[in-house]
């Protein structure tokens, strides 16, 4: 007699607070997991970048070298290097082990909002309030970027990188996807009333029909605060200042879902998808983190984090583990059933 297969367990959401770490670096502007989720980075308004073991709550190293607040950071695939950008307009490449600055790239005309390595960590991509994305060769001694992407009409708020694509969100209300293999640019306009209508998809073909509307028509402002790929690479998630997240089909630009209930009207806040692409996750200006069911669009959890704005979050790449940043501290969250290993307290 064959026994039936056990019913697969549903996704568990991280709602048990394990740790609260006072980072001691002013306001925490961003928190980021490293590639395997064992460590995290915090970006401070006091010009420092710090490396932590979030489950143990231990500070491993402090990186000093920026001239103004640090706004974003990322780790390389082999955990040997870090990159960061900030209010001093500089992009910095760090050696993890020594804590020393390897290179400092200058060229942006305004603060650097976002930084990412490519897959091989040979190039750093940086997005700035100066409306450009610049690509810096980590191995070259040349001071200028190897490429500049300047199609945005306003500041670049978010940049994400896959093996052959660059996804960028801008204050001009457009999400741009650069397909590096095909040499094409795809652009989607995201607005509270216009998403998915008026033919708002611009393709890499210069002869493709462009959206048309009367010259007197005032388009709604929808500055984009964060963009990301789904983990399966089929969709993109977009957050904008109309307190709405939108899930788009990456290839067609079709609007697949909208997620509302949180508050995002003033600040650049993070959003992401859970480790199994089951839930949409977003910061909020009311001190909570919101989780929605990806398919149904229903609110699954409003997680109280603390007073004030939850400005940044990071989701573990393979486990239901969440990091949040509010004020000068970060919080580490796990699922209710999680039991900390001995020595991890």
C-alpha positions as CSV (number, residue, x, y, z in Angstrom):
1,X,0.0,0.0,0.0
2,X,1.4,3.3,-1.1
3,X,1.0,6.2,1.4
4,X,0.0,9.6,-0.1
5,X,2.7,12.1,-0.5
6,X,2.7,14.6,2.4
7,X,1.1,17.9,1.5
8,X,3.7,20.5,0.9
9,X,4.0,23.1,3.5
10,X,2.9,26.6,2.7
11,X,5.3,29.5,2.6
12,X,6.2,30.8,6.0
13,X,6.6,34.5,6.5
14,X,9.3,36.0,8.8
15,X,7.3,37.6,11.6
16,X,9.3,36.6,14.7
17,X,11.9,39.2,15.7
18,X,15.2,37.6,16.6
19,X,17.5,40.5,16.9
20,X,17.5,44.3,17.0
21,X,21.0,45.8,16.4
22,X,21.9,49.4,17.1
23,X,24.2,50.0,14.3
24,X,25.9,53.1,15.8
25,X,26.2,54.9,12.4
26,X,23.5,57.5,12.5
27,X,20.5,56.7,10.3
28,X,20.7,53.4,8.5
29,X,20.1,54.3,4.8
30,X,20.2,50.7,3.5
31,X,20.6,47.1,4.7
32,X,21.8,44.4,2.2
33,X,22.4,40.7,2.5
34,X,25.6,39.3,0.9
35,X,25.2,36.7,-1.8
36,X,24.6,33.7,0.4
37,X,22.7,35.4,3.1
38,X,25.2,34.7,5.9
39,X,26.2,38.4,6.4
40,X,24.8,41.8,5.8
41,X,25.9,45.4,5.1
42,X,24.5,48.5,6.6
43,X,24.9,52.0,5.1
44,X,25.1,54.9,7.5
45,X,24.5,58.6,7.5
46,X,27.8,58.9,9.4
47,X,29.7,58.0,6.1
48,X,30.5,54.4,7.2
49,X,29.6,51.0,5.8
50,X,29.5,48.1,8.3
51,X,29.6,44.3,7.9
52,X,27.6,42.2,10.3
53,X,26.6,38.6,11.1
54,X,22.9,39.5,11.7
55,X,21.9,36.2,13.4
56,X,24.6,36.5,16.0
57,X,24.4,40.3,16.1
58,X,28.1,40.7,15.8
59,X,29.9,43.6,14.0
60,X,32.7,42.2,11.8
61,X,34.2,45.3,10.2
62,X,33.7,49.0,9.6
63,X,34.6,50.6,6.3
64,X,35.4,54.3,6.2
65,X,36.2,56.3,3.1
66,X,33.1,58.1,1.9
67,X,32.9,61.8,2.3
68,X,29.2,61.9,2.9
69,X,26.4,59.5,3.9
70,X,26.4,56.0,2.3
71,X,23.2,55.3,0.4
72,X,23.7,51.8,-1.1
73,X,26.1,48.9,-1.1
74,X,26.5,45.4,-2.6
75,X,28.8,42.4,-2.2
76,X,30.5,40.4,-4.9
77,X,29.7,36.8,-5.8
78,X,32.8,35.5,-4.0
79,X,32.4,37.7,-0.9
80,X,35.9,39.2,-1.6
81,X,34.8,42.7,-2.6
82,X,32.2,45.3,-1.8
83,X,31.0,48.3,-3.7
84,X,29.1,51.4,-2.3
85,X,27.8,54.7,-3.4
86,X,26.6,57.8,-1.6
87,X,26.1,61.5,-1.2
88,X,29.7,62.3,-2.1
89,X,29.0,61.3,-5.7
90,X,31.6,58.6,-5.5
91,X,31.5,54.9,-6.2
92,X,33.9,52.9,-3.9
93,X,35.3,49.4,-4.4
94,X,36.4,47.8,-1.1
95,X,38.5,44.8,-0.2
96,X,36.4,42.9,2.4
97,X,39.2,41.3,4.3
98,X,41.5,44.3,4.8
99,X,38.7,47.0,4.9
100,X,40.8,49.1,2.5
101,X,39.6,51.2,-0.5
102,X,40.7,49.5,-3.7
103,X,39.3,52.1,-6.1
104,X,37.3,55.2,-5.9
105,X,35.4,56.1,-9.1
106,X,34.3,59.7,-9.7
107,X,32.2,61.0,-12.5
108,X,28.6,61.3,-11.4
109,X,27.3,64.9,-11.1
110,X,25.0,64.1,-8.1
111,X,24.6,61.6,-5.3
112,X,24.7,57.9,-6.1
113,X,21.5,56.2,-5.1
114,X,22.2,52.7,-6.1
115,X,25.1,50.3,-6.9
116,X,25.4,46.7,-8.2
117,X,28.1,44.3,-9.3
118,X,27.7,42.3,-12.5
119,X,27.7,38.6,-12.0
120,X,31.5,38.2,-12.3
121,X,32.1,41.3,-10.1
122,X,34.3,42.8,-12.9
123,X,32.0,45.8,-13.4
124,X,30.1,48.1,-11.0
125,X,26.9,49.7,-12.2
126,X,25.9,52.9,-10.4
127,X,22.7,54.9,-10.7
128,X,22.6,58.6,-9.7
129,X,20.4,61.5,-9.2
130,X,22.2,63.0,-12.3
131,X,19.9,60.7,-14.5
132,X,22.7,58.4,-15.6
133,X,23.8,54.8,-15.0
134,X,27.6,54.4,-15.3
135,X,29.6,51.2,-15.7
136,X,33.0,51.1,-14.0
137,X,35.6,48.5,-14.8
138,X,37.0,47.1,-11.6
139,X,40.2,45.7,-13.3
140,X,41.1,48.8,-15.3
141,X,43.0,51.8,-14.0
142,X,41.1,54.1,-16.3
143,X,39.2,56.8,-14.3
144,X,36.3,57.1,-16.7
145,X,33.4,54.7,-16.9
146,X,33.5,52.1,-19.7
147,X,29.8,52.9,-20.5
148,X,27.2,55.5,-19.7
149,X,23.5,54.8,-20.0
150,X,21.7,58.2,-20.0
151,X,18.3,57.5,-21.4
152,X,16.5,58.5,-18.1
153,X,15.0,62.0,-18.0
154,X,15.3,62.3,-14.2
155,X,17.3,60.7,-11.4
156,X,17.9,57.0,-11.4
157,X,16.6,55.5,-8.1
158,X,17.1,51.8,-8.6
159,X,19.4,49.4,-10.6
160,X,19.3,45.6,-10.6
161,X,21.5,43.3,-12.7
162,X,21.0,39.8,-14.0
163,X,23.4,37.7,-16.1
164,X,22.5,39.7,-19.3
165,X,20.1,42.4,-18.3
166,X,20.1,45.7,-16.4
167,X,16.8,46.9,-14.8
168,X,16.6,50.5,-13.9
169,X,13.9,52.6,-12.3
170,X,13.8,56.4,-12.6
171,X,12.0,59.4,-11.1
172,X,10.7,60.1,-14.6
173,X,8.2,57.2,-14.0
174,X,9.8,54.7,-16.4
175,X,11.3,51.3,-15.9
176,X,14.0,50.6,-18.4
177,X,15.4,47.1,-19.2
178,X,18.7,46.9,-21.1
179,X,19.1,43.5,-22.8
180,X,22.9,43.4,-23.2
181,X,22.9,40.2,-25.4
182,X,20.5,41.7,-27.9
183,X,21.6,45.3,-27.6
184,X,18.1,46.5,-27.0
185,X,16.3,48.8,-24.6
186,X,12.8,48.2,-23.4
187,X,10.9,51.0,-21.5
188,X,7.7,50.8,-19.6
189,X,5.8,53.9,-18.2
190,X,4.4,53.2,-14.8
191,X,1.7,55.6,-13.6
192,X,-1.3,55.4,-11.3
193,X,-3.8,55.8,-14.1
194,X,-1.9,54.9,-17.2
195,X,-0.1,51.6,-16.4
196,X,-0.9,49.1,-19.2
197,X,-2.7,51.6,-21.4
198,X,-2.0,54.1,-24.1
199,X,0.6,51.7,-25.5
200,X,3.1,52.7,-22.9
201,X,5.7,50.1,-24.0
202,X,8.7,51.3,-25.9
203,X,10.8,48.6,-27.5
204,X,14.3,48.3,-28.9
205,X,13.0,48.7,-32.4
206,X,13.2,52.4,-33.3
207,X,10.2,51.9,-35.7
208,X,8.0,50.6,-32.9
209,X,4.8,52.6,-32.4
210,X,5.2,55.2,-29.6
211,X,2.5,56.2,-27.1
212,X,0.6,59.2,-28.1
213,X,-1.6,61.6,-26.0
214,X,-2.7,65.1,-26.5
215,X,-0.1,67.8,-25.8
216,X,-2.3,69.5,-23.2
217,X,-2.8,66.3,-21.1
218,X,-1.0,66.3,-17.8
219,X,0.4,62.9,-17.0
220,X,0.3,61.7,-13.4
221,X,3.6,61.8,-11.6
222,X,4.8,58.3,-10.6
223,X,8.4,58.5,-9.5
224,X,9.8,55.0,-9.2
225,X,11.5,54.2,-5.9
226,X,12.6,50.6,-6.4
227,X,12.6,47.9,-9.0
228,X,13.6,44.2,-8.9
229,X,13.5,41.0,-10.9
230,X,11.5,38.1,-9.7
231,X,13.7,35.2,-8.7
232,X,12.5,33.1,-11.7
233,X,13.4,36.0,-14.0
234,X,10.0,36.2,-15.6
235,X,8.6,39.3,-14.0
236,X,9.7,42.7,-12.6
237,X,8.4,44.4,-9.5
238,X,8.1,48.2,-9.4
239,X,7.4,50.5,-6.5
240,X,6.4,54.1,-7.0
241,X,5.4,57.1,-4.9
242,X,1.6,56.6,-5.4
243,X,1.8,54.0,-2.7
244,X,1.4,51.2,-5.2
245,X,3.6,48.2,-6.3
246,X,3.1,46.7,-9.7
247,X,4.1,43.4,-11.1
248,X,4.9,43.4,-14.8
249,X,5.6,40.7,-17.3
250,X,9.3,41.2,-18.1
251,X,9.0,40.5,-21.8
252,X,5.6,42.1,-22.7
253,X,5.3,44.8,-20.1
254,X,1.8,43.5,-19.2
255,X,0.5,44.6,-15.8
256,X,0.0,41.3,-13.9
257,X,-0.9,42.7,-10.5
258,X,-1.1,45.7,-8.2
259,X,-0.5,45.7,-4.5
260,X,-1.7,48.5,-2.2
261,X,-2.3,49.2,1.5
262,X,1.1,50.5,2.5
263,X,2.2,54.1,2.5
264,X,4.9,55.4,0.2
265,X,4.5,59.1,-0.8
266,X,7.8,60.8,0.2
267,X,10.7,58.5,0.5
268,X,12.7,56.0,-1.6
269,X,11.7,52.7,0.0
270,X,12.8,49.1,-0.8
271,X,10.6,46.3,-2.2
272,X,11.3,42.7,-3.2
273,X,9.9,39.3,-3.6
274,X,10.2,36.5,-1.0
275,X,12.7,33.7,-1.4
276,X,10.2,31.5,-3.3
277,X,8.4,34.2,-5.3
278,X,5.3,33.6,-3.3
279,X,4.9,37.1,-1.7
280,X,5.5,40.7,-2.6
281,X,7.3,42.6,0.2
282,X,7.5,46.3,0.8
283,X,8.7,48.9,3.3
284,X,6.2,51.5,4.4
285,X,6.3,55.0,5.9
286,X,4.0,54.0,8.7
287,X,6.5,51.7,10.5
288,X,5.4,48.4,9.0
289,X,6.5,45.9,6.4
290,X,3.7,44.7,4.1
291,X,3.4,41.2,2.6
292,X,1.0,40.4,-0.2
293,X,0.2,37.1,-1.9
294,X,1.8,37.4,-5.3
295,X,-1.0,35.7,-7.3
296,X,-4.1,36.7,-5.4
297,X,-2.9,40.2,-4.5
298,X,-4.4,40.0,-1.0
299,X,-2.6,41.5,1.9
300,X,-1.1,38.6,3.9
301,X,0.7,40.4,6.7
302,X,1.4,43.9,8.0
303,X,4.4,43.4,10.2
304,X,4.9,46.2,12.8
305,X,8.6,47.1,12.9
306,X,8.7,50.3,14.9
307,X,7.9,54.0,14.9
308,X,8.7,56.1,11.9
309,X,9.7,55.0,8.4
310,X,10.9,51.6,7.5
311,X,13.4,52.8,4.9
312,X,15.1,49.6,3.8
313,X,14.7,45.8,3.8
314,X,16.6,42.8,2.5
315,X,15.2,39.3,2.0
316,X,17.4,36.2,2.4
317,X,18.1,34.5,-0.9
318,X,17.0,31.0,0.1
319,X,15.3,31.2,3.5
320,X,12.3,33.0,5.1
321,X,14.6,35.6,6.8
322,X,14.1,39.3,6.6
323,X,16.2,42.3,7.6
324,X,14.6,45.7,8.1
325,X,16.1,49.1,8.8
326,X,14.4,51.9,10.7
327,X,16.1,54.9,12.4
328,X,19.6,53.9,13.5
329,X,18.9,50.2,13.9
330,X,18.2,47.0,11.9
331,X,16.0,44.1,12.9
332,X,16.3,40.4,11.9
333,X,13.1,38.4,11.5
334,X,12.5,34.7,11.0
335,X,9.4,32.4,10.7
336,X,7.5,31.5,13.8
337,X,8.8,28.0,13.9
338,X,12.5,29.0,13.7
339,X,14.7,28.0,16.6
340,X,18.0,29.7,16.8
341,X,21.0,27.4,16.8
342,X,23.1,27.2,20.0
343,X,25.7,29.9,19.9
344,X,23.7,32.1,17.6
345,X,22.2,34.2,20.4
